[in-house]
Amino acid sequence: MTGRSVIWSSIRKRSGILPLVLLVLATLSVPAGGRATPPNRTVLVLHSYHQGYEWTDGQADGISDMLASAAPNALAIPYYLDWKRFPDPAGIERLRALIAYRHPKGTVDAIVSTDDAALSFALDLRHEIYGPVPLAHGGVLPISARRLTEHEANVVGIDEAKDIEGTVRMAMAANPRLQRLFILHDDTETGLGLDDEIEALVAAGRFPAGVERQTLPALPFVRLEERLAALPPDSAVLLGTYATDPKGLVLPPEQFLKLMSEKSSVPIYGLQEFLLGHGIAGGSLLSGQEHGRAVGRLAAALVNGASIAGLPAEQRQSVIRAADYSQLQRYGIDPARLMPIDRLVDKPFSFMETYRWLVVTVGGVLLMLFGMVLVLSLTLRSRRRTEAALQRSNEALTESRRQLQAKVVELTASKDALRERGRWMRLVAEASRDIIWTWDIVNDVRVLSGRVEELLGVDVASINSRAAWFDRIHPEDRSLAEEALQRHLSGELPEYRVEYRVRHRDGNYLWLYAAGKILFDGDGQGGTAGRGKPVMMGGSYTDITAQKRQQAWLDHLAHYDPLTGLPNRLTLEQHVDRLIAATKASGNAGPLALLFLDMDNFKFINDGFGHKVGDELLMMLGLRIRKGAGDGLFIARLGGDEFVVVVQGGEAGEPAEVAQRLEQAFAAPFLVEGQHFFVTCSVGIARYPWDGRCFDDLLQNADTAMYRAKDSGRGRICTFTADMNLKVVERMRLLSRARLAFDRQAFTVHYQPQVATRDGRVRGFEALVRWTDQELGPVSPDRFIPVCEDSGLIVPLGLWVLETACIEAAGLACRGAGDVTMSVNMSAVQLAQHDFVPRVLEILARTGLPANRLELEITESQMIGSLDAAIGKLNALRKAGIHIALDDFGTGYSSLTYLRTLPINTLKLDKAFIDDVHRRPDARSMVSSISRIAHDLRHSVVAEGVEEAAQWEVLSLMGCDLIQGYFVSRPLPADRIDAFLAAWEDRRAGLPVIRDDVVVGMPSAGANRPSLPAS
């Protein structure tokens, strides 16, 4: 009787149970409510950071748990932006294209995002693809969430709120004598935000009374360790963020906390769960998993059809009460004071403490069972004596019967199994996608079945012997197949397994995976040598051609750049390591150098014209580099616009010669989609073994030399020296201070007057940005402007300077200064922005300054990159009424072609022309010629750097329209402009002015007054 029959028989015997069982089965067969399970709802789950990042993993687990339990019909599809490790907009664009391809419009029912980057990305997806689908977000500070989701419909989220009050109360419970709480954070925006949150608690009356708050100053890490070690015993520390010290050093939060907690004389309390176990004593900690569960609860409600308006207005904080047992023991804190605690880490395991009630219960049960066993053993003892004799008499008969039945069952099972095995083998041979084969070794007869003709295109009879089969194997693989077969036949290998190529009828080769095993004549089983002679062998051939091709393609992708076809960084490193190893082995440290190439201004082209144009330009760059470097050199692309050329052997000066050939190769413009691009490259050179004894050191030092070449004016070649590393550190420090200065509004704008030579009146001002740092002191624009350009900070900084200058110009008109013109310098980075023109017009509209009173100054170097695009933007600005000035003319390329092709109004002569204009006739002739050409083209001329009255007189006669320099005034802060204008009116009466091409009103300069050329 089968198991199912036994069950139904038992149910029939219990007639009272049968109706109940049928009712249960009927209930289980129909879904609740009589409805079918609703179809899956697709939910995109977007994470800002990567898998493995503790905060992101916690949120992901919480969201997944809540969707699985509260919305089982939801199909959650996660994507990770990886913004913390790779903050590259190009990666976001590729992810956006992937999501649009996988999930077109109408296939997504809801979106869930974690942290700022994912929220911004989710809003972009809604704007571009999905429309106002429900969006639930988390991991974002309240102020950031309000800013990002303002004017957005169908959006709800959980704010990332810290429980400062709960953490302080835990510290007070741990130490009833707590008098002082020291607040520890750095000077970053996040760190300073902790003070604001605490002040908000104090203002709301929620900060615990009786504790004095003191803020530890931002100190270098070593000084901070000393300060923490000297704190009094009636105090504790509350940690915010401290990733960067005042010297610019950066440490991960866990490493910083470990260092500080080892030195601190009092416990440190935190606000985030991921710090637990790294040195904090505990706190009411923001939990990534709890936060994710809260977000997942909102997402489940949206998937189940709830409206945003119907969701609860308030959400509880995503925190847990947690403590570190080892830290509590270190400071003598009893964990019982902190109860209740959701999580206690680093506590040694104690079986008795953990399972106390289980031990007591099990002990009692065992005692009871022991008593019952004792009673039963006494009862059964007498019964066993009675039954022992009867059992011994029946044992012999029962054993005989059992053995007989076992033999019958075994014979029947063997017969059935043999018949079934034959059926299965026939079925497998007919249905298998492989070739099944056997080989009669004694008679050398091979039998193949399956896909022989389909795979090889030949008849089975043509390959029925060992020689015929091996004749079809590729000559390069034949010895490998022979060796594997012989090793198996000899018993060295337990199985025959090998991969080789076999010739198809059309002459092509495909890859096969051959597997087989021998049958010996001893007992009919395969085994090692010594069990008899091999008589039979069987196995299979599997087609693995597709896998081999895929592996070859993956190997190519792993070692070569898919865009340019050049070797990538991995292949470069392997090549250089081989060269270094060969050099060490031979003992001949011959010349070996890395040339690190970086394209100047490529980022502006890529941002301004799109990635398609940038990719085509990169492919053309790769071809130019190959042609310029010459034959026999190893060339690789690291990524972006960075290339490396390896020069090995030859003369010591050959790397510099190769670098010069590369620069010459970039002289001609690149024509991409109708645009002419002028691209230069900066080259850094590092030599083995002087500049590094391994690949990483050589590449890093070549990169450092390349940045020194950029700092020297771009388009340069620079060889690494030891002092360059100090420059790199200084540059990073300067960039860090500049970003902090911009955030704290530490930049100022000064204004230098421009005076007309014709009547001496003030006609305009040039706005100049200035910066005085608390640590660095006054920083020259020549130092911080290039750093801001390389980092992109120049874009927001330049717009701020432009708006500030426009506001000041409008204010001067209101104060009666007349229609003065405001000149503002524009960076090449700003000009390359695709929205540069509308942003300028927007600032004019917002400040109310007429367009004809704004003059934008550009330099010749800003034309390098794309002359056509630059001219298009300048024409658009001039069409709006804005004046354009060509600044620093006479330096750089000094091409007179620009005077004709560029849409400019004003030509500004560089100070280098002005310094000797009153002493040297050739300088006067040059200035006079340039002024005449500019006037013929209807351009006005401004002379910069005028410092003496004699320069004023000479320049006035030469036709310079405006004078700017220390002779008139140094750059002035805004609050000193009015005083200057009043003083200038008094001074103007004594200045030399032009009357019928003659200077009048000029105080006598004596016999040393310079004579002017007749021209």
Secondary structure, 3 states (H helix, E strand, C coil): CCHHHHHHHHHHHCCCCHHHHHHHHHHHHCCHHHCCCCCCEEEEEEECCCCCCHHHHHHHHHHHHHHHHHCCCEEEEEEECCCCCCCCHHHHHHHHHHHHHHCCCCCCCEEEEEHHHHHHHHHHHHHHHHCCCCEEEEEECHHHHHHHHCCCCCEEEEECCCCHHHHHHHHHHHCCCCCEEEEECCCCHHHHHHHHHHHHHHHCCCCCCCCEEEECCCCCHHHHHHHHHCCCCCEEEEECCCCECCCCCECCHHHHHHHHHHHCCCCEECCEHHHCCCCCCEEEEECHHHHHHHHHHHHHHHHCCCCCCCCCCCCCCCEEEEEEHHHHHHCCCCHHHHCCCCEEECCCCCHHHHCHHHHHHHHHHHHHHHHHHHHHHHHHHHHHHHHHHHHHHHHHHHHHHHHHHHHHHHHHHHHHHHHHHHHHHHHHHHHCCCEEEEEECCCCEEEEEECHHHHHCCCHHHHCCHHHHHHCECHHHHHHHHHHHHHHHCCCCCCEEEEEEEECCCCCEEEEEEEEEEEECCCCCCCCCCCCCEEEEEEEEEECHHHHHHHHHHHHHHHECCCCCCECHHHHHHHHHHHHHHHHHHCCCCCEEEEEEEECCHHHHHHHHCHHHHHHHHHHHHHHHHHHHCCCCEEEEEECCEEEEEEECCCCCHHHHHHHHHHHHCCCCEEECCEEECCCEEEEEEEECCCCCCHHHHHHHHHHHHHHHHHCCCCCEEECCCCHHHHHHHHHHHHHHHHHHHHCCCEEEEEEEEEECCCCCEEEEEEEEEEEECCCEEECHHHHHHHHHHHCCHHHHHHHHHHHHHHHHHHHHHCCCCCCEEEEECCHHHHHCCCHHHHHHHHHHHHCCCHHHEEEEEEHHHHCCEHHHHHHHHHHHHHCCCEEEEEEECCCCCCCHHHHHCCCCEEEECHHHHCCCCCCHHHHHHHHHHHHHHHHCCCEEEEECCCCHHHHHHHHHHCCCEEECCCCCCCEEHHHHHHHHHHHHHHHCCCCEEECCEEECCCCCHHHCCCCCCC
